[in-house]
Amino acid sequence: MLIKLFVGLNFDEGNHFAKKIQNYRMRYDEKVVTNSSVYMPLIPPFEIPVTSLQSLQEELREELESFFNPEQTMNIGFTGIDVHSYSRKSILYLKPMGDEDLGYATESLFQICREHAESREHAPSKEDKGFLTIGRFTDPSSLHAAISVAQREFADCTSLPLRGVCLFQKNNGVWYQQNDLHQFSLGPSPLSEER
């Protein structure tokens, strides 16, 4: 039996920018109900045999440990909005800025995922780029109206603190966070700084 997975980044949802993203998604992303957390795919979806899941997780964890340590903090910056269209659907998203260390780690994780995929058809594609979805549309006029709102609301695109790298699994058409592969430090909390 094959299972469908992707490797993604999840973010600290307690900061102002994450709350702004969630507020926007509540208005323009129909999947906010089933995918309520703020995450961004790093390795696009692929399929592996269920019997390979444990070894895949272990290899991905070991690889991430060779790039990052648990005390490390990391932020992902965003440079603005863009649209990805396919068939008759459009996705409005925030464009991430590349981080060199994360880029190298992604290449390595990509190769591990390809090696575990059942076949070439089930392997992740290099053409798929990771981005943070903020809205989904089938109607062009709704998309244009949402872009105008997004240009105002995200004019001061900033960065999000990265909580970790996770493995997501598709189950009954919904992506669930399957397992944490690596956690980053979120730094001192505002309360601890005041003391």
C-alpha beads as a LAMMPS data file, in Angstrom:
LAMMPS data file: protein, C-alpha beads

195 atoms
194 bonds

1 atom types
1 bond types

-500.0 500.0 xlo xhi
-500.0 500.0 ylo yhi
-500.0 500.0 zlo zhi

Masses

1 110.0

Atoms # bond

1 1 1 0.000 0.000 0.000
2 1 1 1.267 3.488 -0.912
3 1 1 0.966 6.562 1.277
4 1 1 1.199 10.145 0.049
5 1 1 3.562 12.479 1.903
6 1 1 5.315 15.819 1.678
7 1 1 7.983 17.509 3.776
8 1 1 7.017 20.952 4.998
9 1 1 7.911 23.800 7.304
10 1 1 5.627 24.828 10.123
11 1 1 5.784 28.235 11.733
12 1 1 5.253 29.841 15.104
13 1 1 1.649 31.006 14.865
14 1 1 1.824 33.264 17.908
15 1 1 3.368 36.295 16.205
16 1 1 1.586 39.209 14.545
17 1 1 2.479 38.261 10.946
18 1 1 1.232 34.657 11.366
19 1 1 -2.048 35.957 12.800
20 1 1 -2.392 38.313 9.828
21 1 1 -1.878 35.353 7.452
22 1 1 -4.482 33.273 9.286
23 1 1 -6.958 36.155 9.238
24 1 1 -6.521 36.499 5.483
25 1 1 -6.797 32.717 4.951
26 1 1 -10.075 32.635 6.909
27 1 1 -11.516 34.922 4.223
28 1 1 -9.905 33.538 1.059
29 1 1 -8.694 29.948 1.558
30 1 1 -11.421 27.304 1.514
31 1 1 -8.969 24.732 2.909
32 1 1 -8.331 26.692 6.102
33 1 1 -10.952 24.470 7.769
34 1 1 -9.056 21.251 7.021
35 1 1 -5.533 22.749 7.059
36 1 1 -5.690 25.335 9.802
37 1 1 -1.987 25.608 10.631
38 1 1 0.469 27.886 8.849
39 1 1 2.824 25.637 6.884
40 1 1 4.786 25.686 3.647
41 1 1 5.730 22.646 1.548
42 1 1 9.465 22.124 1.202
43 1 1 9.490 18.813 -0.702
44 1 1 6.401 18.400 -2.930
45 1 1 4.073 15.405 -2.550
46 1 1 5.379 11.925 -3.293
47 1 1 4.285 8.353 -2.578
48 1 1 6.136 5.591 -0.773
49 1 1 5.188 2.113 0.433
50 1 1 3.814 2.271 3.972
51 1 1 6.549 -0.189 5.004
52 1 1 9.207 2.444 4.138
53 1 1 7.763 5.194 6.345
54 1 1 9.881 4.467 9.439
55 1 1 13.193 4.320 7.560
56 1 1 12.320 7.484 5.594
57 1 1 11.596 9.375 8.819
58 1 1 14.865 8.220 10.386
59 1 1 16.936 9.214 7.343
60 1 1 15.269 12.627 7.100
61 1 1 15.821 13.281 10.831
62 1 1 19.500 12.312 10.621
63 1 1 20.009 14.503 7.566
64 1 1 18.372 17.508 9.224
65 1 1 20.532 16.992 12.342
66 1 1 23.621 17.270 10.132
67 1 1 22.458 20.714 8.938
68 1 1 20.774 22.270 11.997
69 1 1 20.950 22.007 15.768
70 1 1 17.909 22.172 18.097
71 1 1 19.058 25.415 19.764
72 1 1 19.190 27.180 16.413
73 1 1 16.540 29.756 15.563
74 1 1 15.481 30.360 11.987
75 1 1 13.144 32.775 10.244
76 1 1 11.774 32.589 6.732
77 1 1 11.330 35.962 5.034
78 1 1 8.741 36.759 2.379
79 1 1 9.081 39.224 -0.490
80 1 1 5.471 39.729 -1.567
81 1 1 2.601 37.895 -3.224
82 1 1 2.250 35.950 -6.460
83 1 1 -0.228 33.643 -8.215
84 1 1 0.170 30.046 -9.384
85 1 1 -2.496 28.950 -11.881
86 1 1 -3.331 25.434 -13.033
87 1 1 -6.404 24.100 -14.832
88 1 1 -9.098 26.592 -13.849
89 1 1 -7.791 27.157 -10.350
90 1 1 -5.454 29.780 -8.939
91 1 1 -3.435 29.842 -5.730
92 1 1 -2.450 33.149 -4.194
93 1 1 0.722 32.815 -2.151
94 1 1 3.505 34.578 -0.280
95 1 1 6.898 34.283 -1.999
96 1 1 9.612 33.035 0.367
97 1 1 13.161 34.386 0.310
98 1 1 15.761 31.705 -0.149
99 1 1 17.917 30.734 2.827
100 1 1 21.225 29.184 1.768
101 1 1 21.412 26.587 4.570
102 1 1 17.794 25.604 4.097
103 1 1 18.390 25.378 0.334
104 1 1 21.238 22.882 0.796
105 1 1 19.206 20.862 3.292
106 1 1 16.234 20.817 0.902
107 1 1 18.382 19.397 -1.915
108 1 1 19.580 16.622 0.357
109 1 1 16.071 15.839 1.667
110 1 1 14.766 15.819 -1.907
111 1 1 17.241 13.070 -2.865
112 1 1 16.293 10.949 0.157
113 1 1 12.579 11.249 -0.677
114 1 1 13.231 10.331 -4.333
115 1 1 15.132 7.210 -3.251
116 1 1 12.204 6.070 -1.081
117 1 1 9.523 6.723 -3.722
118 1 1 7.901 3.627 -5.198
119 1 1 8.701 4.674 -8.782
120 1 1 9.531 7.753 -10.859
121 1 1 5.835 8.594 -11.202
122 1 1 5.522 8.649 -7.405
123 1 1 8.681 10.720 -6.774
124 1 1 8.628 14.434 -5.890
125 1 1 9.104 16.853 -8.783
126 1 1 11.851 19.504 -8.807
127 1 1 9.570 21.825 -10.785
128 1 1 7.245 22.281 -7.809
129 1 1 8.428 25.199 -5.711
130 1 1 7.489 25.690 -2.082
131 1 1 5.338 28.670 -1.195
132 1 1 2.949 29.691 1.556
133 1 1 -0.620 29.532 0.245
134 1 1 -2.940 32.287 1.477
135 1 1 -5.911 31.843 -0.891
136 1 1 -7.493 29.511 -3.477
137 1 1 -9.752 30.674 -6.304
138 1 1 -11.743 29.390 -9.265
139 1 1 -13.273 32.750 -10.194
140 1 1 -10.906 35.351 -11.790
141 1 1 -12.854 38.331 -10.427
142 1 1 -12.638 36.953 -6.861
143 1 1 -8.912 36.435 -7.369
144 1 1 -8.388 40.037 -8.530
145 1 1 -10.346 41.401 -5.573
146 1 1 -8.329 39.212 -3.174
147 1 1 -5.047 40.368 -4.752
148 1 1 -5.988 44.001 -4.074
149 1 1 -6.664 43.179 -0.422
150 1 1 -3.447 41.124 -0.155
151 1 1 -1.361 43.947 -1.638
152 1 1 -2.585 46.217 1.148
153 1 1 -2.436 43.699 3.972
154 1 1 0.955 42.219 3.030
155 1 1 2.660 45.398 1.803
156 1 1 5.045 45.057 4.723
157 1 1 5.842 41.379 4.132
158 1 1 8.117 40.265 6.889
159 1 1 9.421 36.985 8.235
160 1 1 7.984 34.119 10.247
161 1 1 9.847 32.208 12.966
162 1 1 10.284 28.629 11.848
163 1 1 9.004 26.105 14.384
164 1 1 10.237 23.002 12.588
165 1 1 10.407 20.652 9.636
166 1 1 7.592 18.102 9.514
167 1 1 6.375 15.164 7.495
168 1 1 2.778 15.545 6.331
169 1 1 0.555 12.643 5.219
170 1 1 -2.594 12.738 3.117
171 1 1 -5.526 10.900 4.637
172 1 1 -9.032 11.002 3.114
173 1 1 -8.097 14.016 0.984
174 1 1 -6.726 16.063 3.915
175 1 1 -3.063 16.706 4.781
176 1 1 -2.186 15.911 8.401
177 1 1 1.053 16.585 10.204
178 1 1 2.418 13.055 10.530
179 1 1 5.658 13.606 12.412
180 1 1 8.142 16.268 13.507
181 1 1 11.497 15.723 11.817
182 1 1 13.337 18.661 13.395
183 1 1 12.392 21.417 15.822
184 1 1 13.993 24.873 15.898
185 1 1 14.274 27.037 18.973
186 1 1 11.816 29.918 18.972
187 1 1 14.161 31.994 21.126
188 1 1 13.211 33.609 24.405
189 1 1 9.553 34.395 24.889
190 1 1 8.550 38.045 25.406
191 1 1 7.550 37.226 29.008
192 1 1 10.982 35.825 29.881
193 1 1 12.662 38.920 28.395
194 1 1 10.700 41.215 30.733
195 1 1 11.890 39.450 33.879

Bonds

1 1 1 2
2 1 2 3
3 1 3 4
4 1 4 5
5 1 5 6
6 1 6 7
7 1 7 8
8 1 8 9
9 1 9 10
10 1 10 11
11 1 11 12
12 1 12 13
13 1 13 14
14 1 14 15
15 1 15 16
16 1 16 17
17 1 17 18
18 1 18 19
19 1 19 20
20 1 20 21
21 1 21 22
22 1 22 23
23 1 23 24
24 1 24 25
25 1 25 26
26 1 26 27
27 1 27 28
28 1 28 29
29 1 29 30
30 1 30 31
31 1 31 32
32 1 32 33
33 1 33 34
34 1 34 35
35 1 35 36
36 1 36 37
37 1 37 38
38 1 38 39
39 1 39 40
40 1 40 41
41 1 41 42
42 1 42 43
43 1 43 44
44 1 44 45
45 1 45 46
46 1 46 47
47 1 47 48
48 1 48 49
49 1 49 50
50 1 50 51
51 1 51 52
52 1 52 53
53 1 53 54
54 1 54 55
55 1 55 56
56 1 56 57
57 1 57 58
58 1 58 59
59 1 59 60
60 1 60 61
61 1 61 62
62 1 62 63
63 1 63 64
64 1 64 65
65 1 65 66
66 1 66 67
67 1 67 68
68 1 68 69
69 1 69 70
70 1 70 71
71 1 71 72
72 1 72 73
73 1 73 74
74 1 74 75
75 1 75 76
76 1 76 77
77 1 77 78
78 1 78 79
79 1 79 80
80 1 80 81
81 1 81 82
82 1 82 83
83 1 83 84
84 1 84 85
85 1 85 86
86 1 86 87
87 1 87 88
88 1 88 89
89 1 89 90
90 1 90 91
91 1 91 92
92 1 92 93
93 1 93 94
94 1 94 95
95 1 95 96
96 1 96 97
97 1 97 98
98 1 98 99
99 1 99 100
100 1 100 101
101 1 101 102
102 1 102 103
103 1 103 104
104 1 104 105
105 1 105 106
106 1 106 107
107 1 107 108
108 1 108 109
109 1 109 110
110 1 110 111
111 1 111 112
112 1 112 113
113 1 113 114
114 1 114 115
115 1 115 116
116 1 116 117
117 1 117 118
118 1 118 119
119 1 119 120
120 1 120 121
121 1 121 122
122 1 122 123
123 1 123 124
124 1 124 125
125 1 125 126
126 1 126 127
127 1 127 128
128 1 128 129
129 1 129 130
130 1 130 131
131 1 131 132
132 1 132 133
133 1 133 134
134 1 134 135
135 1 135 136
136 1 136 137
137 1 137 138
138 1 138 139
139 1 139 140
140 1 140 141
141 1 141 142
142 1 142 143
143 1 143 144
144 1 144 145
145 1 145 146
146 1 146 147
147 1 147 148
148 1 148 149
149 1 149 150
150 1 150 151
151 1 151 152
152 1 152 153
153 1 153 154
154 1 154 155
155 1 155 156
156 1 156 157
157 1 157 158
158 1 158 159
159 1 159 160
160 1 160 161
161 1 161 162
162 1 162 163
163 1 163 164
164 1 164 165
165 1 165 166
166 1 166 167
167 1 167 168
168 1 168 169
169 1 169 170
170 1 170 171
171 1 171 172
172 1 172 173
173 1 173 174
174 1 174 175
175 1 175 176
176 1 176 177
177 1 177 178
178 1 178 179
179 1 179 180
180 1 180 181
181 1 181 182
182 1 182 183
183 1 183 184
184 1 184 185
185 1 185 186
186 1 186 187
187 1 187 188
188 1 188 189
189 1 189 190
190 1 190 191
191 1 191 192
192 1 192 193
193 1 193 194
194 1 194 195
